[in-house]
Amino acid sequence: MIAEELIEVDDHSQSRTGYCLSGKKVLVVGLGASGLSAARYLCENGALVTVTDKRPAADIAGVGSIEEAGAVLELGFHSTDSFTSAELIVLSPGVAPLIEPVRAAGAAGVEIVSDIELFSRLTEVPILAITGTNGKSTTTALLGEVLKEAGSAVFVGGNIGRPVMDYFSEYGSGVEADYAVLEVSSYHLEHVDSFRPKVAVLLNITEDHLQRYAGFADYAGTKFRIFAKQGPADFAVINAADEVIAEGLRGASLRGAGLKSRVTGFSSEVCMEEGFYLDSREDGEFIVRVEDGEKKEYPLGGVSIKGVHNAENIMAVMAAAESLGIDGELVMRVAGSFKGLPHRAEFVREVCGVSYINDSKSTNAGSLYKALAGLSAPVVLIAGGRDKHGDYGFLRELVGSRVAAMIVLGEAKERLKEAFGGLTEVSEASSLEEAVRFAAAAAKGAAMKKATVLFSPACSSFDMFRNFEERGERFKELVEAL
């Protein structure tokens, strides 16, 4: 059982008002976008800031502005003394929490926080936080658009690309947004203490980032920390059909299961007695809202973002919006014009009757499953990259029934061949360019009428590209050149 491991967090919460940084000795670790944003705010508000990154200054864009703001730079190395002598450490999400200087700081009693924890101490803006292995960015972006349509002043940020501490450059001097909608990764949740979202959404939990955690239970437990400080006035939105979430909440009914907040569930697999579920029938797909025995249906025919996974994302947004007094009709109106985000089941173009889909954001097996489940056979699948050592077994039935040909590449290609070689024709490619050529040729076969070429790597990009965005853009360039 996971429940006790996941839900309980020591109660050392601090007030989110009157939090003073002036004169405080703060170390910011990691100078990606979130670290730079945090360092900038800290300098502007009187903290004694040191920033550290293993990279040299030449490799860090924007570091000069932080030095000009008054930060001390320690670049190209980490000084354990700087970690253990700090009063507060702000750890960027990309920095592994078990590196030796961080461990030494923890042993010395230094408080270590993520940027979302720091943010939550500095503002009273209601936080709407979205986490899960897959679907976070789409759900965050759609919820932000819904709130804007409802007339709210909204900040959208976090893991979606805009650092949360950028909030203060937009809303400062006592001016607050109506809501801060934050995409929150497991990395952010590793170092939270008083972080208390008004609405917390948990979309799903599947294997990912296992190289960072002691095991899957450790990773899953980190996701559940999003609910730890919520109270009866707050709202939790959960995927009731997700087996890992269900295990974490087992032992009590859904409405209240180990959580202090008010819980709304959604499901794409079963009819809910209360909450939201997906109803697929001959006359189309519908989201059904059940409340006190009454049902209301919302047709999905006019929605631009397709697939069961996007229906789940929309249901999560509907539940979150409803908790704020926004009705489902407005959500569906916004969803009708919402085109989705780049690199997430993104339609690129049709070539000779073959559709090309860019799903470069797929960095784990669970996201590949979602992408395949939304397509009909025949599919030509391009997958591979840096292996995250997750389980591919649950994909076998879906691959066997829908994938007519598969092209594998990158460091994971041997594992992918071993996992799926007996189910479909598998070819190796030495580059993405070669993979697209092979896929285009395979899709022209006589048995490939109305085929789809799906680029859904199920792996990280770092063996061949800087990030999934660069990988996806290159795929689109190659498809446009066909």
N, C-alpha and C positions, 0 to 999 in steps of 0.2 A: 504493500500500500504506500501511496505517495502523500496522502493528505496531510499527515502531521508534519512531514518534512517541508511541505510546500507552503502551507498557510501561515505557520507561526513565525513571527519576526519579533525580536526583542523590542520592548517598548521604551525607546529612548528619544521619543519625538521632541522636536524643538518648535518653538513658535515661529510662524511664518510672518510675523510682524516685528518690526524693530530689530531685525537681524543686522548687527553692526560689523562692517568689514574694515573700517578705518583703523590703520595701524596693525592689522592682523598679518602675520607672516604666512603667506600662501604660496604653495608650489603648484604650478600647472604642469602636468605631465602629458606630453604629446601635443604637437603643434599642427594638427590638421585644422580643418575649419572650426570645429567645436572648441578646440583648445585655444586657438587664436581669439575667438569671440569671447570666451570666458576671461582670458588674460586681459583683453582690452577693457572689459567692464570692470574688472578688479582694480586695474591701474587707475581708471577714471574715478573710482570710489574709495580711494585712499588706502588700499591694501598694499603691503610690502611684497611685491610679486617677483618671484623667480620662475622662469620657464625653462623646461628641459626637454630635449628630444635627442634620440640617438643619431639623427641625421645632422649633417653639417648645415650651416646657415645658407649655403648656396642652393641647397635642395628644398628650402622652405620658403614658399612665396608669402610675402607679407610680414616676415619676421622683423624687418626694419621698423615698421610702424609700432610694434610692441616695444622695441627698445627705446624708441623716441618717447613713448608714453611713460617710460620709467621702469620697465621690467629689467631684471638682471637675466642675462642669457647664459645658459649652460647647454651648449650644443655639441653634438658629436659624442657625447658620453652622458652617463647618469652618475651623479655623486651621491653616495649613500648618506653622507652627512647632511646634504640638503633635504633629503627625504625625512630623516629622523629628527631634524631640528625645526621642521615646519610646524605651524599650529594647525594648518589645514592643507590637505592635498586635494586638488581637483584632477581626477584621473580621466583622461579622454577615453572614449569608448573603444578606440582601436588599440589601446595599450593593454597587454595581457596583465591581469591582476596578480599573477603569481611570480612576476619577475622579482629578483632578489631585493632590490631597493624598496619595492612596495611591501614585500613581506617584512623587511626590517622596520619600516615605518609603522606597520600594523602592530608589530611586537613592541614597539616603543610607545604605543598608545596614541599615535597621531591619527586624527580623524581624516578619513578618506571618503570623498563624495564624488558622484558623477555630476555632470552639468545640469541634469534635470533636477537633481536633489538641491543643488545650489539655487537654481531658478525658483523652486517651490518655496524656498525660505525667504525670497526677496519680493514676492508679489502675492496679492490676494486674488489675482485673476482666476476664475474657475478653469480648471484643467480638464480637458477631455483627452484621455490617453488611450492609444491603440497599440496592442502588441499581438504577437503570434508569429509563427514561423513564416507563413506566406500570406500575402494580401494586405499587409500593413499600409503600404504606400497608397494603393488605390483607395482603401477605406478612409484613410486620413484625408486624402485630397477631396474625395466625394463629400465627406462630412463637412469639410471646410466650405465647399461650394454651397451646400445646403444651408449652412448657417448664414452665409453672405446673402443668399437669396431671401432668407427670412428677415434680413435687415440688421444683422448683428455685425459689430466690428470684431474681426477675427484675425488672430495670428496663427499661421500654420507652419510648423517646423519640427525640429527634432531630427530623427534619423532619415526623414524624407529629403533632406538636403540643405535646409536652412537651419543653422545652429540655434538652439533654443535661447541662448543668451543674446542673440540679435533682437529679441523682443524689446529690449530696453533702448535700442537705437530708434525704434519705431514708436514705442509707448514709454515715455519718460516723464519726469517732473510731475509725478502723481497721477498721470493720465493712464488709465487701464483699458485694455480691450474688453469686450464682453466675454470672450472665450479665447483660450489658447488650446488649439488642437495639435497634439503632439504624437508623432510616430515614435514609439519607444521600443528599442531592441533589448534583448537579454543583457547585452553589454551595459546599457544604461542602468538596468535594474540591479546590477551586482552591488552597487554602492548607493542605495537609497535608505533613508532612515525616516524622515518625516513626510516624504512624498505622498500626497493624498489627492488623487484625481477625483473630481466631482463625478465623472463618468469614466469607467475603466472597461475597455473592450478586449477580450481574449478570443482571437479568431480561430486558432488551431495550434497544435503542437505536434511536430514531426521531427525526425532526426536532423540536426544541423549543428554546426560549430562544435562537433564532438572533440576536436583537437584542443579545445579551450577548457572543457569541463571534465570532471572526474568520471562522468558517465551521463547517460540520458536522463536519469532521475535528477541529477544536479542541474542540467540544462532546463528541464521542465520546471523544477522548483523555482528557478530564477524567474521564469515567466509569471508564476503565481504571485510574486512579490508586488505586482501591480495593484493587488487588492488589499495588501497587508494593513494599511492605515485607514482604509475606508470605514465609514460609520453608517448608521441608519439613515442619514440624510443623503447618502451617496448612492450611485447606481453602478451595477456590474452587468455587463452584456457578455454572454458566453455562448460558444458553439456547443449545444447540448448533444450533438451527434459525434463529437470528437472523443475517441476512446480514452486518450490520455487525460483530457480535461475531466471526463466522467470519473476516471479512477481517482484523480486528485480530489474530487468532491464526493466520492462514494461514502455512504454511511449516513446520509441525510437526504431529504428530498431536495429537488433542484432549488426551490424557493427558500433559500437560507443556508444551503449546504456549506457549512464552515465559514461563511462570509457574513460580515455584519451589515453589508449594504443590501439594497433592494436589487434582486436578480431578475433579469429577463433572458430567456434562452431563445436560440434560433436553431433550425435544423434543415438540411437539404435532404435528409434521409427518412425521417419519420414524421408523422402528424403529431403536432404538439397539442396537448390539452390546454396549454396557456403559453403564449409567446408567438413566434413567427415560424412558419415552415414553408417549404417549396412544394407546390402541387403541380406535377407534370401530367397532362392528359391530352386527349386528341385535339382539343380546341386550343391548345397552347400551354404555356407555363405561367403560373400565378404564384405570387407571394400571398400567403394567407396569414392574417393577424387574428389570433384567438384571444379574447379577453372576456372573462366571466361568462363563458359559454357562447358568446357572440362572435361570429366570423365576419371578416371583411377581406375582400380579395383585391389584389393589385396586379393587373396583367403585365407581363414582362415583354410583350411583343414589340413595344416601342422603345425598348432600352438598347442603347448602342453597344454597351459592353456585354459580351455574350459568355456563356459557359456557367456551369454549376458553381464554380468558385466565385464568379462575380455575383451570382444570385445570393450567395452567402455574404459577400461584402455588402451588398445592398440591404439585406436583412439586418446586418449589424448596424449600419447607418440608420435605418428606420428605428431600431430599438433605442439607439443613442439619442436621436432627434426627438423621439416621443418622450423620453425622460425630461426633455427641456421644453415640452409643450408644443412641439412642431409636428403637424400631422403628416401622415404617410403620403397624401396626395402631393404635397410640396416636394417631398423626397423623390417621388416617381417623376415629377416634372423635371427636376434637375437631372436625375439619372438618364432621362430621355435625351438630353443634349450633351451629356458627359462622355467624352471620347476616350477616356482612360489615359494611362500614362505611357510614355515611350518604353519599349523593351519588355512590356508585359502583355503577352498574347497580342502583339501589335500587328495588324494587317499591313503588309508592305506593298504588295501589288500582285496582280494576276498575270501570268505569262503562259500563253498557249493553253489556257484553261486550267493551269495549275496555280493554286493560291500559295503565297509565301508568308509565313508568320514568324515574326521576330519575338521570341520569348527569352531574350538573353538574361533577364533578371532571374531566370530559373537557376538557382545555385544549389539546389538540393533535390533529392528524389521526390519529395512531397510536392514540390512545385511542378515537376515534370508530370506527375500523376494528374494534377489539376488541369494542366494544359491538354494532355491527351484525352482526358475524360470529356472535354468540351468539343472534341472533333469526331467526325465519322471516318471510317476507313474508306479509301486507303490513305495512309499517312507515310510519308518518307521523313524519317526522324534524323536530325543531326544532333548529336550529344557528345559531351566530353569536355575535359578541361582538367583542372586540379582536383583530384579526388578528395572528398571529405570523409571517406570511409564509412558512409552510411549503408543501410541495408537496401538492396535493390529488389529483394524477393517479392515484395507486395506489388511490384510493377509488372510481373511476368504475365499475368492473365491479360492485362490491358494491352501490353505490347504485342502479345500473341494474337489478339483479336483485331487490332487496329493498325499495326505497323507493318507495311508491306516490305519496306527496306529500311535499313538503319546504317548511317555513316557515323563512325566514332573517331575521335581525335583527342589529342592532348595526353596528359599523364594518366588519365583514367581509362584510356581506350582498352587496355588488356582486361581490366575488371569488367567493363561494359560488354566486351565480346564474350567473356566467360558467363556473364549473367544472362545474356539474351541470344547467344549464338545458335541455340537449338530451336529458337522460336521464330526467327525471321532471318532474312539474308542480311549479314553484317559485313560492311566494308570498312577498311581503315583509310583515313586521310592524314596527310602529313601537315596540312594547314587548313585554315578556314576556307581559303580560296579553292583548294582542291575539294573540300567537302561540299561546297555549293555546286561545283561542276558535277560531282558524282550524283548529288541529289537531283539536280535538274535532269540529268540523263536517265536516272531511275524513274523519275516521275513521268517520262514520256513513253514508258512501256505500254503495251496494248492493254494490260490489266489495270492501268492507272487512271482511268477516266475520272475526272473531277478530283484528282489527288490534291493533297495538301503537303507542302514541304514545311515542316515544323522545326525551327531552331530552338530547342529547349535543352540547354546543356546539362542540367542537373549537377553541375560542378561549378566551383569558383573559376574565375577568369585568369588568375594570377600567373599561370604557367605560360600564357601567350599574350595577355593584354594587361593594361594597368587596372582596369575595372570592367564591370559588366556593361557600362555605358559605351566605352570604347569598342568592346566586343560587338555589341548590338549595332552600333553605327557602321562598323566594318561589314557586318552581314548585310545591312540594308544597301550599302554601296555596291556590294557584289551582286545583289539581286537586281538592283537598278541597271546594272551593266549587262544583264543577260539578254 
